[in-house]
Amino acid sequence: MRNLASEGELLGRLRWRCRGGLKELDLLLVGWLDEYWGASASDERLRFERFLELPDPQIAGYLLRDESAVDDAFEPLARQLRGIRARRT
């Protein structure tokens, strides 16, 4: 189990990784961290970290154009992120 300092460092690194070329994506990804990270199981957290490794155009397709995720494991995460988008519009 990570201590609070390392958890804070991890969140800081993840926030930095959420920053890409599209402000809309940045806001959605950071929004997920704020809303879901604390209550997420370790497998969900790992899935989010893997999701951040995808190219921005692919993430934009999933979240802004409602394309289906190529990897089915990402679909629940994509639905959560789309939910954040829907609440902000």
C-alpha positions in Angstrom: 0.0 0.0 0.0 1.3 3.4 -0.9 1.8 6.1 1.7 0.1 9.4 1.4 3.2 11.2 0.1 3.7 8.6 -2.7 0.0 8.7 -3.5 0.2 12.5 -3.9 3.2 12.2 -6.1 1.5 9.6 -8.2 -1.6 11.9 -8.6 0.7 14.7 -9.6 2.4 12.6 -12.2 -1.0 11.5 -13.5 -2.3 15.0 -13.7 0.7 15.9 -15.8 0.1 12.9 -18.1 -3.5 14.1 -18.5 -2.2 17.2 -20.2 -2.2 16.7 -24.0 -2.9 18.7 -27.0 -6.6 19.1 -26.5 -8.0 21.1 -23.6 -11.3 19.2 -23.7 -9.4 15.9 -23.1 -7.3 17.4 -20.3 -10.5 18.5 -18.5 -12.2 15.1 -18.8 -9.2 13.1 -17.8 -8.4 15.3 -14.8 -12.1 15.3 -14.0 -11.9 11.5 -13.8 -9.0 11.7 -11.4 -10.9 14.1 -9.2 -14.2 12.2 -9.3 -13.2 8.5 -9.4 -9.6 7.9 -8.5 -10.1 7.9 -4.7 -12.8 5.2 -4.8 -11.3 3.1 -7.6 -9.9 -0.4 -7.2 -6.3 -1.0 -8.2 -7.4 -2.6 -11.5 -9.4 0.5 -12.5 -6.5 2.7 -11.6 -4.1 0.6 -13.8 -6.7 0.7 -16.6 -6.7 4.5 -16.4 -2.9 4.7 -16.4 -2.9 2.4 -19.5 -5.6 4.6 -21.1 -3.3 7.6 -20.7 -0.7 5.8 -22.9 -3.1 5.9 -25.9 -2.5 8.5 -28.6 -4.6 11.7 -28.1 -6.5 11.1 -31.4 -7.6 7.7 -30.2 -8.6 9.1 -26.8 -10.5 11.9 -28.5 -12.3 9.4 -30.7 -13.5 7.5 -27.6 -14.5 10.5 -25.6 -15.5 13.2 -28.1 -16.8 11.2 -31.0 -18.3 8.3 -29.0 -16.3 5.7 -30.9 -16.2 2.2 -29.4 -13.0 1.3 -27.6 -10.8 -1.1 -29.5 -9.9 -2.7 -26.2 -13.1 -3.7 -24.4 -11.3 -3.3 -21.1 -11.4 0.5 -21.7 -15.2 0.7 -22.4 -16.3 1.2 -18.7 -13.7 3.9 -18.3 -14.7 5.6 -21.5 -18.4 5.5 -20.3 -17.4 7.2 -17.1 -15.4 9.9 -19.0 -18.3 10.4 -21.4 -20.6 10.9 -18.4 -18.3 13.6 -17.1 -18.5 15.3 -20.5 -22.3 15.0 -20.5 -22.5 16.7 -17.1 -20.3 19.6 -18.2 -22.3 20.5 -21.3 
